[in-house]
Amino acid sequence: VKPFENPRNAAAGTLRQLDPGVAAARPLLFMAHSAGEGIGIDVAPTHTALLARLSALGFVVNPENRRCTGADAVIDAIARLGGRRAELAYEIDGAVVKVDDRRLQEVLGYVTRSPRWATAYKYPPPRQRTRLEAVDFQVGRTGVITPVAKVTPARVGGVTVTSITLHNERHVCYPLATWKEGRRTRSRGIAGAPLRAGDLIEIYRAGDVIPRVDRVVEEADRSDRPRFQFPDRCPVCGHAVTWEAASRASGDQDPHPNRTVRCPNRTGCRAQREAALQHFAGRLAMDIEGLGAKLLTQLVQCGLVERPSDLYALDADSLARLERMGRKSADNLVSALEASKSRPLRRVLVALGIPQVGERTARDLAEAFGTIDAIMAASVDEVASIHGIGLEVARAVRGFFDDDAMLEEVARLRARGVRFPAADVAVAAAESDERPISGKVFVLTGTLPTLKRGDAKALLEEAGGKVTGSVSKKTDFLVAGENAGSKLTKARALGVEVIDEAAMLLMLSGAG
């Protein structure tokens, strides 16, 4: 049996198994680290005594626990544990320091559900050296061309890394830029860039999750290797690319500011078409069950689908003839397509892929205009007059519906049964006022235990909340997951209430 690559995902997936026999067959281990309920201070007045009591009751307790007296002893224990990190039989990304006296724990209390008597120290992510074999250029739904490093497979933090997103031209073609802005030192890029074929690079996983290139290791023969360059034509359709300069922030001294490289061939580029179809069928859009990326690629390659409206012309007989597609699966997909025709207007607006229009803006448009026809007829000024929508987004909306190809696609969707159900503005407003977190402003940070960031955002907005990207005095709640960073620090400094996923879900249920 092939071993799991990632212990965190393996544990989470095992616990979600519907068959308890599958979970029982896997060697999961629970280590008790705190009491919850049931062991009072009179029984165990210190955390050390609590762990001893739990061990006596038959629970496994981590043998690496240490009782320290004084800050120097704490710092030394953290350093020692970090030095032995690679020797442990399980992965860790940090150490937790707790106040031992449980009476003091009660006095210190909690910030919402985060204890004031415990804090985590995160170790630097492990780094590994590998060879840069190639840089591929991928084309996204909006035509943006993104470089992806292909590396010799390397184990980093329990995961085999073969591909690393490089994000933009800055990371591939130019040297690391560093400059001063007041008291701050800013930098962009990768140390040792521009990148060359065969480079020895040092990689890590940011937050122990996302692969990153940290730097290029200098070697004697490196100058003889060919440099990677951005393509001047789309790697998929061959159309000439466009270069869009990013706006430079005040005082920005980077000699090579980031530029967006884009394939403008929106309807003729296969990569953009496939990505647009995946977006259209996605959970936050039309939510077409059973229509995954592999099947969509197969449908495009077989010539059955080119644009979203083609999906609604599919029939069970044609689908059943596809490879790995039986009759029952074909019938289920046709049923899912039929069900998606009545998705609310805001979901259809997301599915259409209007530039700069996400779930929140789509909801605002649907509630403000009520129908797809009213949105298509609205002027830039009318769209910009909606609270929360700026002039740039309004121009993007107007430009989208000024495109004859997009108007034709809306007409085709309509002709094939997509209903674009009108939003009742009065009802929507009344429902909004009654929703459990109506008007509250949330910020999400870190990795949540069970929800993806997009799913959590959708749940909050469905319940009437507003989700923003940065913490400010107007923020009501910061929802913090694992590896929360600067947003958590800022929230605490501003006195913003910090909650976890469990508290957020409790709020959404109306019980919080």
N, C-alpha and C positions, 0 to 999 in steps of 0.2 A: 504494500500500500504506500502510495506517495505521501511523504510527510507534509504537514501543513507548513506554509511559508511564514505565516504571521501568527504569533501566539495570541495576541489580543483578538484578532478576528476569529481564530479557531475556537477560543473560549466562548465568545459571544454567539457564534454560529451553533456551537454544541448545545448551549443552554436554550436556544430557540427551537431545537429539534422537536417535532411533534411526537416522534417515537422515543419514549424514555429509554428504551433499550439501546439506541444509538448513543445517547449521552452516557449511559452507564458503561458502555464498552470503551469509552475514551478516558485516558488517565488524567482527569481534571483533579486539581488539589486545591482545597480551600484552606487558607491560613487566617485564623482569627486575629484581629488587630485591635478590636475595641468591643465594648459591652453591648451597646444598644440598650436593651431593657433587661432587667432581671438580676443583675449583680450590683447591689447597692454599695455606697461608700463605706458603710459599716462592715461589709464583708471584705472589700478590697479598697483601702483608703488611697492607694497610689496606683498609677497605671502599671507599674512594674508588678505589684501584687495582683492586679487584675489579670495580667497575662499569665502569671503563675497559676491563678485559679482556673482560667480557661484551659490551660494545659492539663491540670489535674482532672478536669471534667472530660478530657478525651479529645479536645480540639488540638489541631496542629498549630503551633505558634512558631513564628519565624525565629530561628536560632541566632540571627544577626542582630536582634534587638540589644541595645546597650543603654545603661543608665549613666548619664554624664553629669558631672558637677562643674558648673562654670562654662563660660563661652568658649574658652580655649579647648576644653575637652570635647565640646560639641563639634567645633571646627575640625579637630583631629579625627573624630569618629567619622564625620562625613568624608574626609579625605581618604581615610583607610578603606571605607566601604567602596568609594569610587575607584581606588586602586585595585580592588578585587572584583570589580564589576564583571570582567570577562570570565572569571572562574566560577561564577554562580551558575546553578542549574536552571535558572530562569532569567528573563530579561528584566532590568530595571532602568528607569530613566531619571531617578532621583532618590533622595532620602527625606523622610518626614521627621521633623523635630517637634516633640510634644512636651508640654508641662506635665511633670510626673504626678504632682499632688492633685487628686481629683476634686478636692474642695476648691482649690484655686481654679481648676477648670470651670467649675460652676460659677465662680465669681466673674471670670473673664467672659464666659458666655459665647454667643454666636453672632456673626453678622449674617442675618437671615439663616442660612444653613451651613455657613462656613465657620468653623470654630476659630475663635481668637487665640485659643491655647495650642494651636498646631499650625505649622507652616512647612511648606515643601521647598527643598533645595533641588534644582534641576541640574543634572550633570551635562557638560557639553556633549553634543551628539557624537557617537563614534565616527571616525573617518577611515576611509579606505582608498587605496590607490588602484587605478585601473587605466586602461588605454582607451583613448577616444578613437573609435574606428571610422565614424562618419558623422555628418550632420545632415539629417533629412529635413525637408521643409514641408510642413503640413498645412492644408488649406481648411479654414474653419467655415462655419455657416455664413458669416458675414464677409467672407473673402480674405480675412486677415491671414497672412502667411507667417507661421510660427516655426522657428528652428527647434529641432529636437536632436539632442546628442545621442548617438548610438555607441554604447561602450561595451567593452569586454565584460561579460557577466561577473558581477562582484557582490559578495555577501556584505551587506551593511545593516547593522542593527537587526539581524534575523530575517532580512528580506534580500532576495537576489535582484539586483538592479541591472537592467539592460538598456533603459531609455531614460533620458532626463530632459525635461522641457527647459529650453534656454530663454524663452520669453520673447526676445526681440534682438534687433541688430546690434544693440549695445553690447550684448553678451558674446557675440561671435566675432565682430569685425574690428573692435576698438580696444585699446588698453584701458585698464582700470583708471578711472578719473577720481581724484580726491581733492577737495577744496574746503576752505573755511567759510562759514556763514555766521558771522558774529562769534559766539562762543562754541558753536557746533561745528563738528567736522563731518562733512557729507561725502559719500562716495557712490559710484555706480559702476557696475560691470564685474568682471572676473579678473582676479590677479593673474597676470601672465598672458591674458588675451592680447592680440587676436589669436583665435584658435587655429590649430594646424592639424592635418591628418596624422594620426599616430602619436599625438601628445600623451604624455603621462599626466594624468589629472588626479586630484584629490577630491573625493566626493563624500557627502554626508546626507542625512535625512533631516531636514528642518522640522523641529518639533517631533523628531523620531517618526515622521510620517512621509513628508514630501522630499523626493530626491533633489539634490542641488549640487552643482559644481562649485567647489570652494576656490580652487586655484589650479594653475598649471605648474607642474614641476619643471624647472629649467633643466635642459639637457644639452650636451655639447653640440649635437648634430641638429638641433631643433630648427635653426634658421634655414636649413636646406629643405624642410618639409613644405608642401603647398598649403597656403592659407585657404580657409573656407570663405566664400563670398555669397552674399545674398543673390538669388536669381533675379534677372531682370524680366523673366517671363514666368507665368504660373506653372509650377511643376506638374500640374494635372491637365490643364486645358491648353497651355501654351500662350495664353493671352498676355499682352504686355501689362506689367504691374504698375500701380501708382504708388507714390511715396507721399505720405501725409506727415508733415512735421508736427510734433507735439508742441503745445504751448509751453514756453519756458517760464518757470516761476521767477519771481523777483529775486535778484541776486544770484541766480543759478549760473555758475561759472563752468559747467560741464561743456567742454569744447565739442562734444559729439552728442547732442541731445537725442533722446529716443525718437525714432520715426516709425510710423505704422506702415507696413508694406502690405498692399492689398491687391487681390485680383478683382477687377471691376466687372468681370463676366458672370454676373449673378445667376442668370438663367441658363447659360451655356456650359458652366463648369460643373462637372460631375461631382466633385468633392463637395461643392456648396449645395448642390441639389440633395445629395444623400444626407448631409448634416441638417439641412432644412427639414427634410422628411423626419429625421430622428427627433428634432425639436418639436415638430408639429404633433407627433404621436406621444410625446413625453408626458410624464405624470402631471406636471404643472400646466400642461396645455390641454390637448384633447384626450389624454389618458387612455390610449387605445391598448387594452390588455392583449398581450401575445404578439405585439408588433415590435420586436426588438431590432437592434442594429444589424445583426447578421441577416435576418429575414428581409429587411429593407434593402440591404445591399444586393441580395439575391433577386429581389423584385426589380431593381433598377437594371441589373445585368441581364435579366431575361427580357427586358423591354416592356414589362407590364406596368411600370410606374415611372413617371418622370417628375411629376409635381404632386402636391398634396391632394388635389381634386381627383387624381387618377386612382387614389386608394378606394374611393367610393364607387368606382366602376368594377372593382374586383368581384369575382363570384367564386363560390365554393369549388366548382369543378376545375377552374383554372388553378386555384391555390392547391388543391389536392394533388395536382400533377407535379408540383415542385418537389425537389429533393428534400428528404426528411420532413415532409409535411403530409400527414395522413388526413383522412376525411374528417375525423372528429375535430382535429386542430383547425382545419379549413373552415368548418361550420362555426366553431367558436370565434374565429377571427372575424368572420362576416357578421356575427352577432355583436361583437365588440365595436366594429365599425358603425353598425346601425345605431348602437347606443350612444356613440360619440356625437352623432348628428344633433343632439339636443343639449350639448354643453352650453353653459351660460356665455353670454357675449364676452365677458371679461376673459374667459378662458380661450375663446376663439381669437381674440385680439393678441393674446400671448402667442398662440400657435402660429399666427401669420408671420411672426418674426419681424415686426416693425422695429427698426433701429431705435435703441434707447428706451424701448417700452417693455418693462418687466411687469410682474404681477400687480404691484401697487399702482403704477401708472395706468395699466389696463383697467383696473377696477375704477380708478378715478374717471377715465374716459367713458366707461360704460354707464356709470352712475350720473355723469354730467349730461351726456347726450342721449342715452336711452337706446338708440338703434345704430346699427352699422351704417345705415344710409346717412344719418345725421353726422356721424364722425367723418365719413368720406366727403361730405359737403362742407365741413367746417373750415373756416379760414385759419391762418396762423394765429391771428390775434384772438380768435374765439377759443382755440385750444390753449393758448398761453394764459388766458384769463382764469383757467381752472387752478384752484389752490394747489400748490405743490408741483405744478408743471411750468417749466421755464421756457424761454424763447427757443433755445437750441432743440429741446425735445419737441416743441410745437412744430418747428421747421421740419424735423425728421418725420413726424406724422404726416404733415401735409405733402412732403416730398414722396413718401411711400405711396400715398393714394393719387399722386399726380402721374405715377408710372402706369402706363396703359396695360403692361403685362400683369401688374398687381390687380388692377380693376378687373381684367379678364379672369384672373384666378378666383377672385371673390364671386364673380358671376358663375363660374363653373362649379364652385362649391355649392352655391345656392341651387343650381340646376340639378345637382346630384343629391339634394336633400338636407344639406347642412342648414339648420334653421336660424342661426344667429338670434336666439331668443332675446327680445327686447328687455332691457332692464327697467323695472318700475322704480323710478327715482324716489318717489314718496315712500314706497315700501322699503326700499334699500336704506333710506335715511332712518326710518323708524326702527328697522332691524338693527342698524348700526348702534343706535342709542341703547338698545337692550342687550347688546353683546357684552360678555363678562369683562373685557379689558378695553372697551371702546375708548378711543382717544389717547391711550397710554403709549408712550414711546419706548421701544426696546432696542437694544444693541446685542448682537450675538458675537461671542468670541470663544476660541478654543474648539476642541473636538468633543461633541456631545456623546453621551454613552450609547444612545440608540437611534437618534435622529440625524440625518444629514442636514447641513446648514439650510439648504433650500427648502427642505420639508418643514423644518421648524419655523422658518420665515412664513411659509404658506399658512401654517396652522395659526400663527399669531395674527396674520392679516385677515384670515377667515373669521377670527373672533373679534375683529374690530380694532386691533392694535396697529401701530405703525412701526416698521422696522427701518432703522437708519444704519449707516455704516460707521459712524464715529460717535464717541461719547461726548456729551456736552451737558450744560446745566439743565437743558430741557429733557434729558434722558430720564425716564422713570425707573427703568430696570435694565441691568446688564445681566444677560443669561450667559454664565461662564461655564465652559467645559474644561476638559483636560488641556494642559499647555496654554492656558490663557496668558496673554502677554501684557503689552503696554496699555491696552484698553482697560484691563482689570486694575492696573495701578492708577490710571486716571480716574476711573469710577470711584475708587476708594478716596482719592484726594478730593473729589467733588462731592462726596457724600451720597453718591448714587447707590441705590439698593442693589445688591448683588444676589442673584438667585441661581440655582442650578436647574437642570432639565426637569427634575421631579417637581420642583416648586412651580415651574412654568406650566407643566401639564395639570397640576392641581388648580392653578388659576384658570386655565382654559376650561376645566370641568365646572367652574363656578363655585368650587368649594374653597378656593384659596382666599 
